[in-house]
């Protein structure tokens, strides 16, 4: 009479049904889930590439209809890589890789402690084997100088070489996990946003791109001390550079000239030169006083109140001009155009004071792009590890040599390799020649 032994260790009883945790583990470690997540991430990444990300509503509405834009906003396709569902998919894929790889890796580590010589039948079945007559293991082992001793028993020994190759696949898996985790860190805790500075202006925060438009502190202040732009004869910009001071506690701690492809890196924040622009600066002579006003600038003196309301590069083909608003004696607002290139329209009397437009200048400002990605070093380490893992996978392969003493005959030498079997066969034939095998 015989009895079967179940997984639970009880005889004659069916194996216990899987628990909820077992089912969750099986789901998270399934290859089907990995394939489904990869497909989902690939498809959504295509949408994130084709659809402009983190743009303004006006930019979307210039390309899409109201209903299409509403769908894009609802599905989060205007900020795919920061959306909750994309972050959830990446996180689930990371868990899937961990649950797939970790048990196999643990099993490999345990197998290292359980190395043993196969039985005689398995040794006889190995294609690479030979008998060294009249020798002992100590004599034969000296030939395998580049092999390490993995296991020593009475009458047998196991030698190994290239064991690092067995870990290559786990290095690649770990590197992918690190790259994804680094991307998640950057997505959740990093930011990117534009920063405009006029000469002499100081700012210590930036408005992050995205739907929320959060104000993110830089951790320091940035002051634009000077901005220079040069042009080609055609009028195209040749070079533009922002000279900035990094300020902490009101003091300058660093000076830097930011150019295209030459950013400022400070305390994990990267600041790039991305664009520039200009604002008009109007130079007036008001009652013999030189006054400079920007667009929206106000001049007040006694009863005379002026505001530079609007600038036009060409007013009815008469050249550049500025619309000035002022208050009359009766309290009613009034506007008048001052045209730079028309003498009779450059000057007029307002409330008994002569107001003359002497010049219109361009005051340049710089457009910087600020980004902070705390996960970038994790990503870089992941890329370095994946390159190392691929090199190990291609150039290292694991092989094992078994030395077994055969009474009154000598030492049986047998070898096996999981990869590059042809290369190992050539190596084994050379070893046979050195051993004098039969």
TIKE-506660 format. One record per residue (C-alpha): residue number from 1; residue in three letters; x, y, z. Coordinates in steps of 0.1 Angstrom, whole numbers, padded with zeros to 4 digits. Layout:
# TIKE-506660
n_res_u_v_w
NUM_ala_X_Y_Z
...
//
This chain:
# TIKE-506660
n_res_u_v_w
1_unk_0000_0000_0000
2_unk_0014_0033_-0010
3_unk_0005_0069_-0002
4_unk_0013_0101_-0020
5_unk_0029_0131_-0004
6_unk_0014_0165_-0011
7_unk_0031_0198_-0013
8_unk_0018_0206_0022
9_unk_0036_0175_0035
10_unk_0003_0156_0045
11_unk_-0002_0122_0031
12_unk_-0034_0112_0013
13_unk_-0047_0148_0011
14_unk_-0050_0171_-0019
15_unk_-0026_0201_-0021
16_unk_-0040_0233_-0004
17_unk_-0056_0258_-0027
18_unk_-0035_0289_-0034
19_unk_-0041_0319_-0010
20_unk_-0049_0354_-0022
21_unk_-0012_0364_-0017
22_unk_-0001_0334_-0038
23_unk_-0025_0346_-0066
24_unk_-0012_0382_-0064
25_unk_0024_0370_-0065
26_unk_0016_0347_-0095
27_unk_-0001_0377_-0113
28_unk_0028_0401_-0106
29_unk_0055_0376_-0117
30_unk_0037_0364_-0149
31_unk_0052_0369_-0183
32_unk_0018_0377_-0197
33_unk_0017_0408_-0174
34_unk_0051_0419_-0186
35_unk_0042_0417_-0222
36_unk_0009_0435_-0217
37_unk_0027_0463_-0197
38_unk_0054_0466_-0224
39_unk_0028_0470_-0251
40_unk_0008_0495_-0231
41_unk_0039_0516_-0223
42_unk_0050_0515_-0259
43_unk_0017_0526_-0273
44_unk_0012_0554_-0248
45_unk_0048_0566_-0254
46_unk_0039_0569_-0291
47_unk_0010_0592_-0281
48_unk_0034_0611_-0258
49_unk_0057_0616_-0288
50_unk_0031_0625_-0314
51_unk_0012_0649_-0292
52_unk_0030_0680_-0279
53_unk_0035_0677_-0242
54_unk_0029_0704_-0215
55_unk_0018_0730_-0240
56_unk_-0007_0758_-0233
57_unk_-0044_0754_-0241
58_unk_-0040_0779_-0269
59_unk_-0014_0758_-0286
60_unk_-0035_0727_-0285
61_unk_-0066_0745_-0297
62_unk_-0046_0758_-0327
63_unk_-0041_0722_-0338
64_unk_-0072_0703_-0324
65_unk_-0109_0710_-0321
66_unk_-0125_0717_-0287
67_unk_-0138_0681_-0284
68_unk_-0105_0665_-0294
69_unk_-0087_0688_-0269
70_unk_-0112_0678_-0242
71_unk_-0104_0641_-0248
72_unk_-0067_0648_-0247
73_unk_-0070_0666_-0214
74_unk_-0093_0639_-0200
75_unk_-0070_0611_-0209
76_unk_-0039_0630_-0198
77_unk_-0023_0628_-0232
78_unk_-0010_0663_-0229
79_unk_0014_0652_-0202
80_unk_0017_0614_-0207
81_unk_0050_0608_-0189
82_unk_0038_0625_-0157
83_unk_0003_0611_-0157
84_unk_-0008_0589_-0128
85_unk_-0017_0559_-0151
86_unk_0017_0560_-0169
87_unk_0036_0562_-0135
88_unk_0014_0533_-0123
89_unk_0022_0512_-0154
90_unk_0060_0518_-0150
91_unk_0058_0510_-0113
92_unk_0039_0478_-0120
93_unk_0064_0468_-0146
94_unk_0092_0474_-0121
95_unk_0075_0451_-0096
96_unk_0070_0425_-0123
97_unk_0107_0425_-0132
98_unk_0116_0422_-0095
99_unk_0092_0393_-0088
100_unk_0104_0376_-0120
101_unk_0141_0380_-0114
102_unk_0146_0378_-0076
103_unk_0135_0342_-0070
104_unk_0157_0330_-0099
105_unk_0186_0350_-0086
106_unk_0182_0336_-0051
107_unk_0180_0301_-0066
108_unk_0213_0307_-0084
109_unk_0230_0319_-0052
110_unk_0218_0288_-0033
111_unk_0230_0266_-0061
112_unk_0265_0280_-0055
113_unk_0265_0264_-0021
114_unk_0253_0231_-0035
115_unk_0279_0224_-0061
116_unk_0286_0186_-0064
117_unk_0301_0161_-0087
118_unk_0275_0145_-0110
119_unk_0270_0107_-0108
120_unk_0290_0084_-0130
121_unk_0262_0081_-0156
122_unk_0260_0119_-0161
123_unk_0298_0121_-0163
124_unk_0299_0093_-0190
125_unk_0273_0112_-0210
126_unk_0294_0144_-0212
127_unk_0309_0148_-0246
128_unk_0340_0165_-0233
129_unk_0358_0139_-0211
130_unk_0391_0121_-0209
131_unk_0412_0099_-0185
132_unk_0446_0110_-0173
133_unk_0463_0077_-0164
134_unk_0485_0073_-0133
135_unk_0478_0108_-0119
136_unk_0462_0122_-0088
137_unk_0438_0152_-0086
138_unk_0465_0174_-0072
139_unk_0487_0168_-0102
140_unk_0460_0174_-0127
141_unk_0445_0205_-0110
142_unk_0477_0224_-0116
143_unk_0471_0225_-0153
144_unk_0439_0245_-0148
145_unk_0456_0277_-0136
146_unk_0429_0301_-0148
147_unk_0401_0281_-0131
148_unk_0391_0286_-0095
149_unk_0384_0258_-0070
150_unk_0346_0257_-0065
151_unk_0343_0225_-0045
152_unk_0367_0199_-0030
153_unk_0357_0165_-0018
154_unk_0376_0133_-0011
155_unk_0384_0119_-0045
156_unk_0368_0147_-0065
157_unk_0371_0184_-0072
158_unk_0350_0210_-0091
159_unk_0367_0238_-0110
160_unk_0350_0268_-0125
161_unk_0358_0297_-0148
162_unk_0337_0326_-0161
163_unk_0311_0323_-0134
164_unk_0304_0360_-0137
165_unk_0287_0352_-0170
166_unk_0259_0335_-0150
167_unk_0249_0369_-0135
168_unk_0248_0389_-0167
169_unk_0211_0385_-0173
170_unk_0204_0397_-0137
171_unk_0227_0427_-0143
172_unk_0207_0436_-0173
173_unk_0174_0432_-0154
174_unk_0187_0453_-0125
175_unk_0199_0480_-0149
176_unk_0164_0482_-0165
177_unk_0149_0485_-0130
178_unk_0173_0512_-0121
179_unk_0166_0532_-0153
180_unk_0129_0529_-0147
181_unk_0131_0538_-0110
182_unk_0154_0568_-0119
183_unk_0128_0579_-0144
184_unk_0100_0577_-0118
185_unk_0121_0597_-0093
186_unk_0126_0624_-0119
187_unk_0089_0624_-0129
188_unk_0076_0626_-0093
189_unk_0102_0649_-0077
190_unk_0118_0668_-0106
191_unk_0105_0697_-0127
192_unk_0111_0717_-0158
193_unk_0100_0752_-0166
194_unk_0108_0785_-0183
195_unk_0124_0814_-0166
196_unk_0127_0849_-0182
197_unk_0149_0876_-0167
198_unk_0155_0912_-0177
199_unk_0188_0929_-0169
200_unk_0191_0934_-0132
201_unk_0161_0912_-0124
202_unk_0164_0886_-0096
203_unk_0142_0855_-0093
204_unk_0143_0825_-0069
205_unk_0115_0803_-0083
206_unk_0102_0789_-0115
207_unk_0067_0778_-0127
208_unk_0069_0742_-0136
209_unk_0055_0730_-0168
210_unk_0023_0708_-0167
211_unk_-0013_0711_-0158
212_unk_-0008_0721_-0122
213_unk_0018_0749_-0130
214_unk_0033_0746_-0095
215_unk_0058_0773_-0083
216_unk_0090_0755_-0075
217_unk_0117_0772_-0055
218_unk_0152_0770_-0069
219_unk_0169_0769_-0035
220_unk_0189_0800_-0046
221_unk_0183_0832_-0065
222_unk_0194_0841_-0100
223_unk_0203_0876_-0111
224_unk_0208_0886_-0147
225_unk_0237_0910_-0147
226_unk_0240_0913_-0185
227_unk_0226_0898_-0217
228_unk_0243_0901_-0251
229_unk_0231_0890_-0285
230_unk_0249_0892_-0318
231_unk_0234_0888_-0353
232_unk_0245_0877_-0387
233_unk_0242_0902_-0416
234_unk_0209_0884_-0426
235_unk_0194_0893_-0392
236_unk_0195_0858_-0378
237_unk_0209_0855_-0342
238_unk_0245_0844_-0342
239_unk_0251_0841_-0305
240_unk_0234_0851_-0272
241_unk_0248_0848_-0238
242_unk_0234_0854_-0203
243_unk_0257_0866_-0176
244_unk_0242_0856_-0143
245_unk_0250_0858_-0106
246_unk_0239_0830_-0083
247_unk_0227_0846_-0051
248_unk_0224_0831_-0016
249_unk_0215_0852_0014
250_unk_0217_0883_-0007
251_unk_0253_0876_-0017
252_unk_0268_0865_-0050
253_unk_0283_0830_-0047
254_unk_0289_0822_-0083
255_unk_0292_0840_-0117
256_unk_0285_0822_-0149
257_unk_0280_0830_-0186
258_unk_0252_0807_-0199
259_unk_0253_0799_-0236
260_unk_0236_0774_-0258
261_unk_0251_0740_-0250
262_unk_0269_0755_-0220
263_unk_0244_0755_-0191
264_unk_0247_0764_-0155
265_unk_0247_0735_-0131
266_unk_0242_0744_-0094
267_unk_0228_0723_-0065
268_unk_0212_0697_-0089
269_unk_0195_0724_-0109
270_unk_0204_0728_-0146
271_unk_0198_0761_-0163
272_unk_0200_0763_-0201
273_unk_0200_0791_-0226
274_unk_0169_0785_-0247
275_unk_0156_0818_-0261
276_unk_0156_0855_-0259
277_unk_0132_0884_-0265
278_unk_0130_0921_-0264
279_unk_0108_0948_-0249
280_unk_0105_0983_-0262
281_unk_0120_1011_-0241
282_unk_0107_1046_-0249
283_unk_0129_1076_-0243
284_unk_0109_1108_-0237
285_unk_0118_1144_-0231
286_unk_0091_1157_-0207
287_unk_0095_1194_-0199
288_unk_0133_1191_-0204
289_unk_0135_1159_-0183
290_unk_0148_1127_-0198
291_unk_0124_1099_-0190
292_unk_0126_1062_-0200
293_unk_0094_1042_-0199
294_unk_0088_1005_-0207
295_unk_0055_0993_-0221
296_unk_0030_0999_-0194
297_unk_0053_1023_-0176
298_unk_0038_1053_-0158
299_unk_0052_1089_-0154
300_unk_0037_1111_-0127
301_unk_0046_1146_-0119
302_unk_0022_1171_-0103
303_unk_-0009_1171_-0125
304_unk_0007_1153_-0154
305_unk_0001_1115_-0155
306_unk_0013_1095_-0185
307_unk_0013_1058_-0194
308_unk_0030_1041_-0224
309_unk_0001_1018_-0233
310_unk_0010_1001_-0265
311_unk_0039_0997_-0289
312_unk_0036_0991_-0327
313_unk_0066_0985_-0350
314_unk_0046_1002_-0378
315_unk_0017_1025_-0373
316_unk_-0002_1028_-0407
317_unk_0032_1024_-0425
318_unk_0046_1055_-0408
319_unk_0071_1036_-0387
320_unk_0073_1027_-0350
321_unk_0052_1044_-0325
322_unk_0038_1043_-0290
323_unk_0003_1050_-0278
324_unk_0004_1073_-0247
325_unk_-0026_1076_-0224
326_unk_-0030_1107_-0201
327_unk_-0056_1124_-0180
328_unk_-0070_1157_-0191
329_unk_-0078_1186_-0168
330_unk_-0115_1176_-0167
331_unk_-0105_1141_-0155
332_unk_-0113_1124_-0188
333_unk_-0087_1099_-0202
334_unk_-0072_1107_-0236
335_unk_-0048_1088_-0259
336_unk_-0023_1100_-0285
337_unk_0002_1083_-0308
338_unk_0038_1094_-0308
339_unk_0056_1084_-0340
340_unk_0094_1082_-0339
341_unk_0099_1089_-0377
342_unk_0073_1116_-0382
343_unk_0086_1149_-0368
344_unk_0052_1166_-0364
345_unk_0039_1136_-0345
346_unk_0069_1131_-0322
347_unk_0061_1161_-0300
348_unk_0029_1176_-0285
349_unk_0019_1197_-0255
350_unk_0000_1179_-0228
351_unk_-0014_1200_-0199
352_unk_0010_1228_-0209
353_unk_0041_1205_-0208
354_unk_0060_1197_-0239
355_unk_0063_1159_-0244
356_unk_0087_1147_-0271
357_unk_0095_1111_-0281
358_unk_0133_1110_-0286
359_unk_0140_1074_-0292
360_unk_0126_1038_-0291
361_unk_0151_1012_-0279
362_unk_0150_0975_-0276
363_unk_0156_0961_-0242
364_unk_0165_0924_-0245
365_unk_0156_0898_-0219
366_unk_0168_0862_-0217
367_unk_0147_0831_-0218
368_unk_0162_0803_-0197
369_unk_0150_0767_-0193
370_unk_0153_0753_-0157
371_unk_0152_0716_-0150
372_unk_0158_0695_-0119
373_unk_0160_0657_-0121
374_unk_0170_0640_-0089
375_unk_0168_0606_-0106
376_unk_0193_0613_-0133
377_unk_0222_0597_-0115
378_unk_0202_0565_-0109
379_unk_0195_0564_-0147
380_unk_0231_0570_-0156
381_unk_0242_0542_-0132
382_unk_0215_0520_-0148
383_unk_0229_0527_-0183
384_unk_0265_0520_-0171
385_unk_0253_0487_-0155
386_unk_0235_0476_-0187
387_unk_0266_0482_-0207
388_unk_0287_0462_-0182
389_unk_0261_0434_-0182
390_unk_0260_0432_-0220
391_unk_0298_0430_-0221
392_unk_0298_0402_-0195
393_unk_0271_0384_-0214
394_unk_0290_0385_-0247
395_unk_0326_0380_-0234
396_unk_0322_0358_-0203
397_unk_0307_0323_-0203
398_unk_0305_0299_-0175
399_unk_0323_0265_-0178
400_unk_0329_0238_-0152
401_unk_0355_0211_-0150
402_unk_0350_0179_-0129
403_unk_0380_0160_-0117
404_unk_0372_0125_-0103
405_unk_0398_0099_-0092
406_unk_0392_0065_-0107
407_unk_0408_0037_-0085
408_unk_0438_0021_-0102
409_unk_0433_0041_-0134
410_unk_0439_0078_-0129
411_unk_0418_0109_-0130
412_unk_0387_0113_-0150
413_unk_0384_0149_-0165
414_unk_0350_0160_-0177
415_unk_0338_0195_-0187
416_unk_0306_0213_-0196
417_unk_0295_0248_-0206
418_unk_0261_0263_-0210
419_unk_0271_0288_-0237
420_unk_0298_0290_-0264
421_unk_0301_0252_-0265
422_unk_0323_0253_-0296
423_unk_0347_0277_-0280
424_unk_0348_0255_-0249
425_unk_0354_0224_-0270
426_unk_0385_0240_-0285
427_unk_0398_0250_-0251
428_unk_0392_0215_-0237
429_unk_0411_0199_-0267
430_unk_0441_0221_-0258
431_unk_0438_0210_-0222
432_unk_0437_0174_-0232
433_unk_0470_0178_-0251
434_unk_0486_0193_-0220
435_unk_0472_0166_-0198
436_unk_0482_0137_-0220
437_unk_0446_0124_-0219
438_unk_0435_0091_-0234
//
